Amino acid sequence: MLVLAIDTATKIASVSLYDDKAGILGEINLYVKVNHSNIIMTAVDNLFKMTKLSIDDVDRVAVTIGPGSFTGIRIGVSIAKGLVYGTDKKIVGINELDVIAYNAENRNETIVSLIDARKERVYYSIYKYEGKKLVRISDYRDGSLREILDNLEDEHYVFVGDGAIAYRSLIEEKMQDRGVIFSNTGSIPRAAVAARVAIQKNENNLYMLEPFYVNKSQAEREKEKREKLGK
């Protein structure tokens, strides 16, 4: 099975071709300063050129559905749907926090996957390995990192994701010797990981697959506020 994976949920734009037998056939990771829409299709096209493959060779398209950048997620999901529409190819949505957690593969500590939501707020979920299987042990949530750290149980943790990098000093201050922070390179979400996860998952309905935001966008919150004030 050949999977094309697209990840645009954070500032890293990542695309990969992954074969269930051969593994990673190609992967492109780029830091995006402005907008994924200017980069992602070019990256997909270049990936096909370099691997001498095409969309016709792909069996599944995997796409990260969030949480993370509202605009980035919409772009990634729209592109993935466009590539699948009108074909017999399958689409699979993958949660970005899961992708990041897999970077801490086979760790003995409890894994805390963090995506920076700015101003010391994060999207997060908590995981543990049971044997070789990664198991999520909390809901997908957002909140104040300070409060999250204060409420963690007294055990050892590994923190991974751009939220761990952005707030390294806060995590080190709060956790002391109970927290390990992954490196910058080890914390970036990778489309190859999303592709590998997608092989094990059931496909989604093309028309029902939607972005997963955890909370509402700022624009939506402001609209609701205006509507309440107008009543």
Helices and strands as residue ranges (DSSP letters): E 2-7, E 12-19, E 23-31, G 36-38, H 40-51, G 55-57, E 60-66, H 70-84, E 90-95, H 96-101, G 102-104, E 110-116, E 121-130, E 133-136, E 141-144, H 145-151, E 157-160, H 162-166, H 168-175, G 176-178, E 179-181, H 184-187, H 191-200, H 218-230
